[in-house]
Amino acid sequence: MSKQWADSKDGAFKRQVSSFRDFVSTSHPVYKPAKGRYWLYVSLACPWAHRTLITRALKGLCGVIGVSVVHWHLDDKGWRLLPGDPSYSSSNDIFYTINGGMKDTEKNVSKPHGDCANDSSKLWIDSSFDPINGFERLSQLYYKCNPEYNARFTVPVLWDIETQTIVNNESADIIRMLNSGVFDELRDNEGKTNGDIDLVPKQLEKEIDEFNSWVYDNINNGVYKAGFAESSSVYEKEVTNVFNHLDKLEKVLQGTYEDLQSKYGKDNEKEILKHYFAVGQQLTEADVRLYTTIVRFDPVYVQHFKCNFTTIRDGYPYIHKWVRNLYWNYKAFGLTTNFDHIKLHYTRSHTRINPLGITPLGPKPDIKEL
């Protein structure tokens, strides 16, 4: 089911609660860490799935956990994948790249979409396929686990190849799992070299959790509560709340930036950006979870979800610098951000919001140079 709006008498959006919440660990009776045992199903358009791709890359786990990318168009049967290519198997390197083997458009450029049909079937561009089960619908994974499943078929999905079931479909759980260290010994040399980072260091965990809490409810999910509102009063309340909290975020990042200027000198931009993050002046989970909303804000949330008090690039200079720093200076962020999938998914899948399915060309560029 691809229904985005939960039943609500007041016209407010209610997000579905995830159903599968197991955790891979050495102490789990079933789900033990192993290279090549687990598979991620993601959408490049979905901010929640995007979190898992970024974390997988940051932790050096691209060679440990493979990825299938669903088609950007979400129809009335849910997410789909394209038919498989017999020359590829689940062991092929292409599934273990940062973005699951997808051929991204040139960075910072999304192409005109007028001639792109919703049933476009360009393998490795519109979607990859499922080398594990050969399924062409994400729903088949859910029904294989539970034939009586009756909720939406959401991404991300962490699948266990050995037991043929879903381990977890909650992005917050999956990124904590990937960061936990349980897969670290399975990484190849490149993964060990590039993935030596703890996104939730113990000394910052409380601060990260507090930051995530207000960002999730008021910004990550806030744009959806504004965009999927079905009454003017609910929309006006929610969109105002989004911008109130963007104002709060701007002040937080401004304070961090000014502290770094005092420490490294106002003209030492290169050194400042090495420490310019949401919490603790180091890259953490807080940056990962916030980034996937902010990078989508100007391209889709401003016009599609009517979050249009201002744009990030015009109204929030410190947030704008922060998101560009991550996009341009960290491959895990830039190479997993696909503006074509993002724009096409929102504008073609949410037919109640955009019934004609016309995809705006702007903003230009999708994200500005740093």
Beta strands, then each sheet from edge to edge (+ up, - down):
strand 1: 38-42
strand 2: 66-69
strand 3: 157-160
strand 4: 165-168
sheet 1: 2+ 1+ 3- 4+
end
